[in-house]
Amino acid sequence: DTAVSQTPKYLVTQMGNDKSIKCEQNLGHDTMYWYKQDSKKFLKIMFSYNNKELIINETVPNRFSPKSPDKAHLNLHINSLELGDSAVYFCASSQDGSRDTEAFFGQGTRLTVV
Amino acid sequence: GNSVTQMEGPVTLSEEAFLTINCTYTATGYPSLFWYVQYPGEGLQLLLKATKADDKGSNKGFEATYRKETTSFHLEKGSVQVSDSAVYFCALSGIVGALNFGKGTSLLVTP
């Protein structure tokens, strides 16, 4: 059983489209995250949810909207996709969001905007 | 704010060579420090961590010591293998466990 799973693994779409990436964790964790990894492999936090509540919202365009229907799921919806949105997006979870806790990552979704 | 600086790669080593990847950090308070590894085409996995000053994290022959006086968390391994080829990320934890990552160091180990 995959601990943190995200779908799809690859997503190719045209500029201006709206797309969603889904993430589910079966670890019973309280906290989930979205990270963006750019073409140079740099990883940056985008959002963090704790028990379905938004805790962190970094300087991300409003076109990105996370949604957490329950604490096991954190989806990412992106409106009006732009070329610069091309990246690998990683979902992660941790047990309780404390500083000591390990984060578990999904396999990533490679988004290519053409 | 919090930040992590790590040596840029790529680093190329022969099998059984000694590895050091430098990592320094800037942080308020007392963060936990982590090394994550990313194998090709995969997500990140925790390699090791240290939660307070002078702690040493270790796993799979890798070690790193949390040095508060030099704000460093350098990764070392005495004898690397081809299977260690990956990208290594140093990170520190911030609010709600969100990680601030360094830029990653690509390691290639050749037979």
Interface residues (C-beta under 8 A of the other chain):
Chain A: V4 T31 Y33 Y35 K40 K41 F42 L43 K44 I45 S48 N50 I55 I56 F90 A92 S94 D96 G97 S98 R99 D100 T101 E102 A103 F105 G106 Q107 G108
Chain B: P31 S32 F34 Y36 Q38 E42 G43 L44 Q45 L46 K49 T51 V87 F89 S93 G94 I95 V96 G97 A98 L99 N100 F101 K103 G104 S106
